[in-house]
Amino acid sequence: MTSRESSHAPETVVVEAGRPQRSNGSSVNPPIELSSTFVGSGETDHGDYVYGRFSTPGWTPFEEALAELEHAALPGLVFGSGLAAIAAALSLVPRGGTLIMPRHSYQGSLEAAGEVAQRSGFRLATVDIVDTAVVVDALDDVEAVSAVLWIESPTNPMLEVADVPALISAARDRGILTVFDNTFATPLLQTPLDLGADVVVHSVTKYLAGHSDVVLGAALTNNEELHKRLHDERSLRGAIAGPFEVWLALRGLRTLSVRMERAQANAALIAERLSSHPNVTETRYPGLSEDPGHERAAAQMSGFGAMVAFCVETAQQATAVAEAVRVWTPATSLGGVESLIERRRRNASEAESVPDGFLRLSVGIEHADDLWNDLDAAIRAAHSA
Ligand SMILES: Cc1ncc(COP(=O)(O)O)c(C=O)c1O
């Protein structure tokens, strides 16, 4: 069942979706099914499952649950990583076409897009996704049938907020496909397919799975043709997920709503305190009333998420903060129960427009006071060193 048929709130859907049929004595949870091939003696009708690279019962409950959450009429497609789902979506840009992408997209997406653009022969145009007029100009500048607009909002790592309804409808009006990376917000905070996005991609690794113990991705669409193309990409390139990882992701999904609630509350408090910290030069969190993305986020999202960013004066200070924390873990990635901190420019591939002293926080579900005391002490120590 997809959520188009479900009348339940997302908080209920994360708990109830993808459960096995009920009968006396049946399992409450789907089993982990480990089989690479499935019995089929007929010449054409093999049933739902044929071979583990095409689809497998270990994926189905999670794919159905994700479709319900993202309001997709077709089952989700789980991939071996977020980047594998992104690579499949990039294959939708035809040779000679144009991909319009936010200049502050996830760095891996930008790198993959650059590489695929060269190999497949399409143009990659990066834009400031916050500036709607600039994006619309870029949409006017391309041949619609061969263009794709990529949206990330909030963006990774700058936490900029795009005018999502305006951009999706501008693309639709021109017949341009939209791919939306919904990793940061999750379907609990926004459902881009409802606004007319053609494809949603996820790094399931992050909030959906939620425990920093699996690497997985997913793609969702309402469009039968796009679904087939994405499914074929997965089957033919083989970027598939293991049934155990998908089972773990479904287990993690059960608590998405309570994790998000707590993490968002922690993020709001930490952002508020950072914004008045004497040694912090800038704080970015869409939930702050003074944040440039606040109004848009308040209008188009049902929460502000749990990613926060802030700047200290120098790269050295930022590194010292990340080295001094004890409750926070200095590590890349995001969306797990544990709070992570990372100086993004330590990655050589990060955009130069990301400031040197910029630290990205993935706020977890620990006690807010422990998180704040640890971070505050580390910032003060780094400043006076
Ligand atoms: C917004 C976003 N999209 C996609 C990805 C890639 O996902 P994965 O690491 O699961 O391949 C990431 C990873 O950090 C991300 O932050």
PDBQT file of the ligand as one rigid body, heavy atoms in Angstrom, charges set to zero:
ROOT
HETATM    1  C1  LIG A 401      22.708  15.418   0.689  1.00  0.00    +0.000 C 
HETATM    2  C2  LIG A 401      23.436  14.132   0.390  1.00  0.00    +0.000 A 
HETATM    3  N1  LIG A 401      23.079  13.412  -0.687  1.00  0.00    +0.000 NA
HETATM    4  C3  LIG A 401      23.721  12.277  -0.999  1.00  0.00    +0.000 A 
HETATM    5  C4  LIG A 401      24.768  11.792  -0.238  1.00  0.00    +0.000 A 
HETATM    6  C5  LIG A 401      25.468  10.523  -0.666  1.00  0.00    +0.000 C 
HETATM    7  O1  LIG A 401      24.982   9.439   0.059  1.00  0.00    +0.000 OA
HETATM    8  P1  LIG A 401      25.842   8.131   0.409  1.00  0.00    +0.000 P 
HETATM    9  O2  LIG A 401      26.988   8.569   1.236  1.00  0.00    +0.000 OA
HETATM   10  O3  LIG A 401      24.858   7.259   1.111  1.00  0.00    +0.000 OA
HETATM   11  O4  LIG A 401      26.303   7.543  -0.882  1.00  0.00    +0.000 OA
HETATM   12  C6  LIG A 401      25.153  12.482   0.901  1.00  0.00    +0.000 A 
HETATM   13  C7  LIG A 401      26.269  11.975   1.723  1.00  0.00    +0.000 C 
HETATM   14  O5  LIG A 401      26.810  12.677   2.558  1.00  0.00    +0.000 OA
HETATM   15  C8  LIG A 401      24.471  13.689   1.220  1.00  0.00    +0.000 A 
HETATM   16  O6  LIG A 401      24.822  14.434   2.284  1.00  0.00    +0.000 OA
ENDROOT
TORSDOF 0
